[in-house]
Amino acid sequence: MKEIFTIEHQDENSRARTGRLLLPHGSVQTPVFMPVGTNATVKAITVDDLHEIGFEIILSNTYHLYLRPGSDVIGNLGGLHGFSRWDKNILTDSGGFQVFSLAPFRKIREEGVEFKSHIDGSSHFLTPEKIVQVQRQLNSDIQMQLDFCSSWGVDYAEAKESLRITNDWLLRAKKEWKKTQADGYQGLLFPIVQGNFFKDLREESADFVSNLDMPGIAIGGLSVGEPLEIYQEMLSFTAPLLPYEKVKYVMGIGTPDYILDAIENGIDMFDCVLPTRNARNGSYFTRDGALAIKKEEHRLSAEAIDAECNCKVCKNYSRAYLRHLFKTNEMLSSMLASYHNLYFLHDMVKNAREAIKKNNFTAYKKCFLDRYFKRGAK
């Protein structure tokens, strides 16, 4: 298999590393945070904004796009790149997590998953093979296998059964993906490590996916409601079980502490809806913690959101104005807050890469988080 990931520098004091991922729509520097564009758009953000900030890859969701507008529509318009006019890389989540989160409306079978649409209640049945073909229609640069994500707190027997089904679905997905390669599709398929919060099941899953020699590996089933310390413990346990040379992806993390913990454990990719979701609720990332723009203390403030941030929002707008936009429900509030939050995380990860190159990541992480949590939310 052609090598698609090159490790460029390994930090001397942690498992953090920098690398370069070669994909059909260009190379990606790692570690990398991927903004989530669930419906073929990052909410309140334009393609030009994404380019301006410097993103090289974003994420979209197969489940939502399959239901609306339909993968056939997107396929006929040049895949997600032609449809959305985003000309860089796109990773698509298989929809496994969405199915997991809609538990009352789905049934898991050996063959696949039956569920009712959250849009109109219509019934659908998706198999691992169909999910591969849907993502092929989307022309995903990286596609994820259909998996069975069990929730925090389930018992051992249920977690073991979920893992068995996930492993079986992976073998079927890989077989289908190989067929698409023969037909000229260049996108990659990543398997997903599951096993809930049982270490022997995580070990079993890591061993299973490692032996399949796929282009990269995702760690799933984390950040699903468990306490931070459990997330940290399971991440630090699972990551070293995977082949060092493979690109590694932790799904669904988007706060500075979770991201920096992941980087420290040798994780190369991560994504989350949180930066833009928080933005729509008036919460801004700053170096001194989260800032709630609705607070009365910002009503007369001429300060920038973050005086050390170089984004166009911090350069051009006061807290007083941004508070006014939020309080009056102006669309521009979500647009500017989303831009800032994505810029903030992109800049944080870029600085983390520089710290790794200087073998200084551990100190960078400590300094960043000490300041971030010093004052708490404002």
C-alpha positions as CSV (number, residue, x, y, z in Angstrom):
1,M,0.0,0.0,0.0
2,K,1.3,3.5,-0.9
3,E,2.5,5.4,2.1
4,I,0.2,8.4,2.7
5,F,1.6,9.6,6.0
6,T,5.0,10.8,6.9
7,I,6.1,11.6,10.4
8,E,8.4,14.7,10.2
9,H,9.4,15.2,13.8
10,Q,8.9,13.3,17.0
11,D,8.9,15.3,20.3
12,E,11.6,14.1,22.6
13,N,9.5,14.4,25.8
14,S,6.1,13.1,24.7
15,R,4.4,11.0,22.0
16,A,3.5,14.3,20.2
17,R,4.7,14.4,16.6
18,T,4.3,16.5,13.4
19,G,3.6,14.9,10.1
20,R,2.2,15.3,6.6
21,L,-0.8,13.4,5.2
22,L,-1.0,13.1,1.4
23,L,-4.6,13.0,0.2
24,P,-6.3,13.4,-3.2
25,H,-6.9,17.1,-2.7
26,G,-3.5,18.1,-1.4
27,S,-1.3,17.5,1.6
28,V,-2.3,18.2,5.2
29,Q,0.0,19.2,8.0
30,T,-0.5,17.3,11.3
31,P,-1.6,17.6,14.0
32,V,-4.7,19.1,12.5
33,F,-8.1,20.2,13.8
34,M,-10.9,19.7,11.2
35,P,-13.9,22.0,11.3
36,V,-17.2,20.1,11.0
37,G,-19.4,20.9,8.0
38,T,-22.2,18.5,8.7
39,N,-24.4,19.5,5.8
40,A,-21.6,20.3,3.3
41,T,-21.0,23.6,5.0
42,V,-19.3,24.7,8.2
43,K,-22.1,26.6,9.9
44,A,-21.9,30.4,9.4
45,I,-18.5,30.1,7.6
46,T,-17.8,30.5,3.9
47,V,-15.3,28.5,1.8
48,D,-13.3,31.7,1.5
49,D,-13.2,32.0,5.3
50,L,-11.8,28.5,5.6
51,H,-9.1,29.3,3.1
52,E,-8.3,32.5,4.8
53,I,-7.8,30.8,8.2
54,G,-5.6,28.2,6.5
55,F,-7.6,24.9,6.8
56,E,-6.5,22.0,4.6
57,I,-9.3,19.5,5.5
58,I,-12.8,19.7,6.8
59,L,-15.4,17.1,7.9
60,S,-18.9,16.4,6.6
61,N,-21.4,13.8,7.6
62,T,-22.6,10.9,5.5
63,Y,-25.8,10.3,7.5
64,H,-27.1,13.9,7.1
65,L,-26.1,14.2,3.4
66,Y,-27.6,10.8,2.6
67,L,-30.9,11.9,3.9
68,R,-30.7,15.4,2.5
69,P,-30.1,16.3,-0.3
70,G,-29.2,12.7,-1.2
71,S,-25.8,11.3,-2.2
72,D,-27.1,11.0,-5.8
73,V,-27.6,14.8,-6.0
74,I,-24.1,15.5,-4.7
75,G,-22.6,12.8,-6.9
76,N,-24.2,14.3,-10.0
77,L,-22.8,17.7,-9.1
78,G,-19.1,16.6,-8.8
79,G,-19.1,15.1,-5.3
80,L,-18.8,17.3,-2.2
81,H,-16.0,19.3,-3.7
82,G,-18.0,20.4,-6.8
83,F,-21.2,20.7,-4.8
84,S,-19.8,23.0,-2.0
85,R,-16.9,24.5,-4.0
86,W,-14.4,23.5,-1.3
87,D,-11.4,22.4,-3.2
88,K,-9.3,20.9,-0.4
89,N,-9.7,17.7,1.5
90,I,-12.9,16.3,3.1
91,L,-13.3,13.5,5.6
92,T,-16.8,12.1,6.0
93,D,-18.0,10.4,9.1
94,S,-20.0,7.2,8.3
95,G,-23.0,8.2,10.4
96,G,-22.4,5.6,13.0
97,F,-22.3,8.2,15.8
98,Q,-25.5,9.8,14.5
99,V,-27.2,6.4,14.5
100,F,-25.9,5.8,18.0
101,S,-27.3,9.2,19.2
102,L,-30.8,8.4,17.7
103,A,-31.1,5.2,19.7
104,P,-34.9,5.2,20.0
105,F,-35.3,5.3,16.2
106,R,-32.9,2.6,15.1
107,K,-32.4,-1.2,15.2
108,I,-29.0,-2.8,14.8
109,R,-28.8,-6.0,12.9
110,E,-26.0,-8.3,11.6
111,E,-26.6,-6.9,8.1
112,G,-26.6,-3.3,9.0
113,V,-28.7,-0.6,10.8
114,E,-32.4,0.2,10.3
115,F,-33.4,3.7,11.3
116,K,-36.1,6.3,10.9
117,S,-35.1,9.7,9.5
118,H,-35.1,12.5,12.0
119,I,-36.3,14.8,9.2
120,D,-39.5,13.1,8.0
121,G,-39.7,9.7,9.8
122,S,-39.1,7.7,6.7
123,S,-37.4,4.3,7.1
124,H,-33.9,3.5,5.9
125,F,-31.5,0.6,6.0
126,L,-27.8,1.1,5.7
127,T,-25.2,-1.6,5.4
128,P,-21.4,-1.2,5.6
129,E,-21.2,-1.7,1.9
130,K,-23.8,0.9,1.2
131,I,-22.0,3.4,3.4
132,V,-18.8,2.9,1.4
133,Q,-20.7,3.5,-1.9
134,V,-22.5,6.6,-0.5
135,Q,-19.1,8.1,0.5
136,R,-17.8,7.2,-2.9
137,Q,-20.6,9.3,-4.4
138,L,-19.6,12.1,-2.1
139,N,-16.0,11.6,-3.3
140,S,-14.7,11.7,0.2
141,D,-10.9,12.0,0.5
142,I,-11.1,9.9,3.8
143,Q,-14.2,7.9,4.5
144,M,-15.0,6.1,7.8
145,Q,-16.3,2.6,8.2
146,L,-19.9,2.1,9.6
147,D,-19.4,1.2,13.3
148,F,-21.5,0.5,16.3
149,C,-20.6,3.0,19.0
150,S,-21.8,1.9,22.4
151,S,-22.6,4.5,25.1
152,W,-20.8,5.4,28.3
153,G,-22.0,3.1,31.1
154,V,-23.1,0.0,29.2
155,D,-22.2,-3.4,30.6
156,Y,-19.4,-5.6,29.4
157,A,-21.6,-8.0,27.4
158,E,-23.2,-5.2,25.4
159,A,-19.8,-3.5,24.7
160,K,-18.4,-6.8,23.5
161,E,-21.3,-7.4,21.2
162,S,-21.0,-3.9,19.8
163,L,-17.3,-4.5,19.1
164,R,-18.0,-7.9,17.3
165,I,-20.5,-6.2,15.0
166,T,-18.1,-3.3,14.4
167,N,-15.3,-5.7,13.4
168,D,-17.6,-7.6,11.1
169,W,-18.8,-4.4,9.4
170,L,-15.2,-3.3,9.0
171,L,-14.3,-6.5,7.0
172,R,-17.2,-6.0,4.8
173,A,-16.5,-2.3,4.3
174,K,-12.9,-3.0,3.4
175,K,-13.9,-5.5,0.8
176,E,-16.3,-3.0,-0.8
177,W,-13.7,-0.2,-0.6
178,K,-11.2,-2.4,-2.5
179,K,-13.8,-2.7,-5.3
180,T,-14.1,1.1,-5.5
181,Q,-10.3,1.4,-5.7
182,A,-10.3,-0.9,-8.7
183,D,-12.8,1.5,-10.4
184,G,-10.5,4.5,-9.8
185,Y,-11.8,5.9,-6.5
186,Q,-8.8,7.4,-4.7
187,G,-10.3,8.1,-1.2
188,L,-9.0,6.3,1.8
189,L,-11.0,4.1,4.3
190,F,-10.2,4.4,8.0
191,P,-11.3,1.7,10.5
192,I,-12.5,2.7,14.0
193,V,-11.3,1.3,17.3
194,Q,-14.1,0.6,19.6
195,G,-14.5,-1.4,22.8
196,N,-16.2,1.1,25.1
197,F,-14.3,1.7,28.3
198,F,-13.1,-1.9,28.9
199,K,-9.3,-2.1,28.4
200,D,-9.3,-5.7,27.2
201,L,-11.9,-4.9,24.5
202,R,-9.9,-1.8,23.4
203,E,-6.8,-4.0,23.2
204,E,-8.7,-6.6,21.1
205,S,-10.1,-3.8,18.8
206,A,-6.7,-2.2,18.4
207,D,-5.1,-5.5,17.5
208,F,-7.9,-6.3,15.0
209,V,-7.6,-3.0,13.0
210,S,-3.8,-2.9,13.2
211,N,-3.6,-6.3,11.5
212,L,-5.7,-5.1,8.5
213,D,-3.0,-2.6,7.5
214,M,-5.4,0.2,6.6
215,P,-4.2,3.7,5.6
216,G,-5.0,5.3,9.0
217,I,-6.9,4.4,12.2
218,A,-9.5,6.3,14.1
219,I,-10.2,5.9,17.8
220,G,-13.9,6.1,18.4
221,G,-16.2,5.8,21.4
222,L,-14.5,8.6,23.4
223,S,-16.0,11.9,24.4
224,V,-19.4,10.3,24.7
225,G,-20.3,11.6,28.1
226,E,-17.5,10.1,30.2
227,P,-15.6,12.2,32.8
228,L,-12.4,13.9,31.5
229,E,-10.2,11.7,33.6
230,I,-11.7,8.6,32.0
231,Y,-11.2,10.0,28.5
232,Q,-7.6,10.8,29.3
233,E,-7.0,7.3,30.8
234,M,-8.6,5.5,27.9
235,L,-6.9,7.6,25.3
236,S,-3.4,7.2,26.8
237,F,-4.1,3.4,27.0
238,T,-5.4,3.0,23.5
239,A,-3.1,5.2,21.4
240,P,0.1,3.3,22.1
241,L,-1.6,0.0,21.0
242,L,-1.8,1.3,17.4
243,P,1.1,1.1,14.9
244,Y,3.4,4.1,15.4
245,E,3.7,4.9,11.6
246,K,-0.1,5.1,11.0
247,V,-1.9,8.4,11.1
248,K,-4.3,8.5,14.1
249,Y,-7.6,10.2,14.5
250,V,-9.7,10.8,17.6
251,M,-13.3,11.6,16.7
252,G,-15.4,14.3,18.3
253,I,-13.0,16.4,20.4
254,G,-12.9,20.2,20.2
255,T,-11.8,22.0,23.4
256,P,-8.2,23.0,24.1
257,D,-7.7,20.5,26.9
258,Y,-9.0,17.5,25.0
259,I,-7.1,18.5,21.9
260,L,-3.8,19.0,23.6
261,D,-4.2,15.7,25.5
262,A,-4.7,14.0,22.2
263,I,-1.6,15.6,20.6
264,E,0.4,14.6,23.7
265,N,-0.7,11.0,23.1
266,G,0.5,11.0,19.4
267,I,-2.9,11.7,17.8
268,D,-2.7,13.5,14.5
269,M,-6.3,14.4,13.6
270,F,-9.4,15.5,15.5
271,D,-12.7,17.2,14.9
272,C,-15.7,18.7,16.7
273,V,-18.9,20.8,16.2
274,L,-18.2,22.6,19.5
275,P,-16.3,25.7,18.2
276,T,-19.1,26.7,15.9
277,R,-21.9,25.5,18.2
278,N,-20.4,27.5,21.1
279,A,-20.0,30.5,18.8
280,R,-23.7,30.5,18.0
281,N,-24.4,30.6,21.7
282,G,-22.1,33.6,22.2
283,S,-19.2,31.7,23.7
284,Y,-15.7,32.7,22.5
285,F,-12.4,31.0,23.0
286,T,-9.7,33.2,24.5
287,R,-6.3,32.5,25.9
288,D,-7.7,33.3,29.3
289,G,-10.6,30.8,29.0
290,A,-14.1,30.9,27.5
291,L,-15.7,34.3,27.3
292,A,-19.5,34.7,27.4
293,I,-20.3,37.7,25.3
294,K,-23.8,38.2,26.7
295,K,-22.5,39.3,30.1
296,E,-23.3,42.9,31.1
297,E,-19.6,43.6,31.8
298,H,-19.0,43.7,28.0
299,R,-21.7,46.2,27.2
300,L,-19.4,49.2,27.1
301,S,-16.1,47.4,26.4
302,A,-13.9,48.6,23.6
303,E,-11.6,45.6,24.1
304,A,-11.1,42.9,21.5
305,I,-12.3,39.4,22.3
306,D,-8.6,38.3,22.7
307,A,-6.0,41.1,22.5
308,E,-3.3,38.5,21.4
309,C,-5.4,37.0,18.6
310,N,-4.6,38.1,15.0
311,C,-8.0,37.1,13.5
312,K,-10.0,39.8,11.6
313,V,-12.7,39.7,14.3
314,C,-10.3,40.6,17.1
315,K,-8.6,43.2,14.9
316,N,-11.8,45.0,13.9
317,Y,-14.6,44.6,16.5
318,S,-15.1,45.4,20.1
319,R,-16.7,43.3,22.7
320,A,-19.5,45.9,23.0
321,Y,-20.4,45.5,19.3
322,L,-20.2,41.7,19.4
323,R,-22.4,41.7,22.4
324,H,-24.9,43.9,20.6
325,L,-25.0,41.5,17.6
326,F,-25.6,38.5,19.9
327,K,-28.3,40.2,22.0
328,T,-30.2,41.3,18.9
329,N,-29.9,37.9,17.2
330,E,-28.1,39.2,14.2
331,M,-26.7,36.6,11.8
332,L,-23.4,38.3,11.8
333,S,-22.9,37.3,15.5
334,S,-22.7,33.6,14.6
335,M,-20.5,34.4,11.6
336,L,-17.9,36.4,13.5
337,A,-17.9,34.2,16.6
338,S,-17.5,31.1,14.4
339,Y,-14.7,32.6,12.5
340,H,-12.9,33.6,15.7
341,N,-13.3,30.2,17.4
342,L,-12.1,28.3,14.4
343,Y,-9.1,30.7,13.9
344,F,-8.3,30.3,17.6
345,L,-8.1,26.5,17.5
346,H,-6.3,26.5,14.2
347,D,-3.7,28.9,15.7
348,M,-3.4,26.8,18.9
349,V,-2.7,23.7,16.9
350,K,-0.3,25.5,14.6
351,N,1.6,26.7,17.7
352,A,1.6,23.2,19.0
353,R,3.3,21.9,15.9
354,E,6.0,24.6,16.3
355,A,6.5,23.5,19.9
356,I,6.8,19.9,18.9
357,K,9.5,20.8,16.3
358,K,11.4,22.4,19.2
359,N,10.9,19.4,21.5
360,N,8.9,21.8,23.8
361,F,5.4,20.5,23.5
362,T,4.9,19.5,27.2
363,A,5.9,23.0,28.3
364,Y,3.7,24.6,25.7
365,K,0.7,22.5,26.8
366,K,1.2,23.3,30.5
367,C,1.6,27.0,29.9
368,F,-1.4,27.2,27.6
369,L,-3.8,25.2,29.9
370,D,-2.5,26.9,33.1
371,R,-3.5,30.3,31.6
372,Y,-6.7,29.0,30.0
373,F,-8.1,27.6,33.2
374,K,-6.7,30.2,35.6
375,R,-9.7,32.6,35.5
376,G,-12.4,30.2,34.3
377,A,-15.3,31.3,32.2
378,K,-15.9,35.1,32.0
